[in-house]
Every structure is written in structure tokens, then in C-alpha cells.
């Protein structure tokens, strides 16, 4: 083994057959001398030394194919704005290493077919895991979209999946008018894995970016098979599973469309506006509070300290222990905006059914209908930064970007 190095292109003969591919680093958690090679079809195979009949160096492949992106007359232009996460990476099949995708060529390396769909402008605003994102990152992305909108017909934003729905909601509110689609896309499994969803998600996102949509949407796998993607409205979408490829769902709602070969819309959607209006200020003095049985009053007090607003994820129809009501009443009297959502996720808040709910409503807590807690949190940050305090309370209850559904959806 010593004469071989990680990244060498090798041929291994075993009883089970001959495998050719790139020698990968030894798996971290294995004490065995197992060797792992990445085959040309993308699958990794592990071979124990006893099974090896012959191991030799084979003809090396290029580190990566050189792809030159040419401008093609008659095709729309789509801007890809990389922000990080698994999707924004490509695999170097020589070393098996995963690299950030930084240029149009890097994205084409993962999905060469996108040149058939559009002329691609690619840029990277940052390359971070989405759990590290902060509101300032949402603002950076929004400003970059505004710049790119002058030069392209649609925007695709590759993004880590963990907090993609927060960014989608933030962009949905920040853009009051959009002359082009803004499509967020991620992948649950990196493109070095045979089961990766990166390919279908990215090509589907580019297709959606060419439509007449004038909204912020998230495009991700619609099912666990690799055949179609769903188009979710940016204010209704949630990551509902840690690892499934179809982890994203439109909650209390339905996707607005689907992409297989073609894009198909099956719900009402906003069409491209003539111009772009961006209000990119956010008030970060907002808390998102998950109430739990036994939560000490001081914990709630501390989470509200110095804040201009708060969104509570209450129990059931929208409750917290009744001993919290005087504290909330006092904060609201002092000018804080407090909204109630539910940790049930599915269904609608109703503060008229139980006495605690009625007391909360009487204290001035705003029932936020079927709005998702994360969306309500982002909406409140945006309203507090852009509107007069007296307007914020009633705007929280108004449907601005599809964040409140009047229709009921059965689950
Ligand atoms: N922690 C993840 C993120 O949201 C990385 C994996 C992914 O892209 O989903 O950035």
C-alpha cells in the first residue's frame, strides 16, 4: 500500500470483480486496513486487503475536465449566486475531495446540462454553512440579487439547507417587487455521493429561474425518487426531515408548482413585476421563543429584555402558562410587539377557545394565524425596521407575501 497515495488512479482485482477508480483517504473511524476507491460512476467501494488479488496503478484521469463557458445567443441569462452549503461544491474525481464551487465552470462541472438551459453568470458572496448565517448575510444576498437583476433574467441561490427557509422568508419580505424569479436551492447529500440530489435540484432551479415568476421560491426534491422537484413559496416552506432528499415541504399549504422535464405551476403565483423594490433593513432586536412546560418566568423575562419584538411558539392553539400573562401585558404596554405562533407547526393559532388564549389576546398578544414561527420572526424583524410602530401590529396579521393562508389544507 505504501507505494500508493490518496488520489492515485488504481485498479483493484478481487474475487468480486475488478474496480477502477481514485484511491480515497482511509475512512476516519475504521481500524481496518480497508481501502476505498471512488469508481468512475461515482460509487465508493471498500475492499479489505485479504480480498485483493492485484492492486496496480492505472492510467490517471484529469483532475477535472476543462469546461469553457461560451455565451449562446437566444438563451436567457441566469445568475447563480453561491452562498455555501453542500450544493455549492463540486467533487474533484482525481482526489475525491469536495471543493467549493466558485465559478460558472465549477457549477457546470456538477451539472454540465445547464448550458442547454441558460447562459450562466456565477458568483459567490460567501461560502458558509447555513447554521452560521445571520441577518446581515440575508441583506448581502438581497443586495447581490439586486445587482445581478440588472444583468440577468433569473436568479438561483445555492444555499445550505438547514436555514434556507429563513433566508427565503427574509428575501420574500425584503423584495416588495421582483422583475425576475429568485430561486433558492440546496442539496441534502453532497455531489460525491451516488444518491446526491444536487444534480436534479440545480437543473430544476435553473428551469424555474427562466419562468415568468416574480417571487422568492425554494426548489427541492418532491419525492424520494429522483424524478421531480417541488416549487415552494418562500414564506411557506420548512425543512421537515434531517436527511431525506424530499425534506422540504410547503406547510399548511401546497407547493405552487413542480419541475420534471418542464415547469408546471398549479397554484396562483405572482408574475414578474416591471421593477424591483428592495427594502433591506432588518431590526435584529426580535426574539423567537419556544415555550416549554416548566419554563421559569425569569427565562422568558431575559429573552424579552431589550427587545423590540418577540414571536412565541406556544403550545396547541397558542398558549403559555397563565402566570406569564402579566409579564407579556407589561411588555406590550411598554411598546413591544409580541406575536403568537404554535409549536404544532400544522394548523392555525386561535386565542378565542381557552381562557389562557383569551387573556393573552386581551393583553395584546397578536395571534399569527397559520404563519410558520420562523417566518413570523423574520417578518417582525422586517416590519419593525421599515414601518412605523403603530402599523407593525396590524401588518403582522395581514397577508403580505403568502405567509398567511386563508384556505385550509388537510394534512
Ligand atoms: N449544515 C448544512 C447547511 O445548512 C450543510 C449541509 C447542507 O447544505 O444542507 O449549510
Boltz pocket constraint, residues with backbone or C-beta under 6 A from the ligand:
constraints:
  - pocket:
      binder: B
      contacts: [[A, 84], [A, 85], [A, 86], [A, 87], [A, 128], [A, 129], [A, 130], [A, 131], [A, 159], [A, 160], [A, 161], [A, 162], [A, 163], [A, 186], [A, 187], [A, 188]]
      max_distance: 6.0
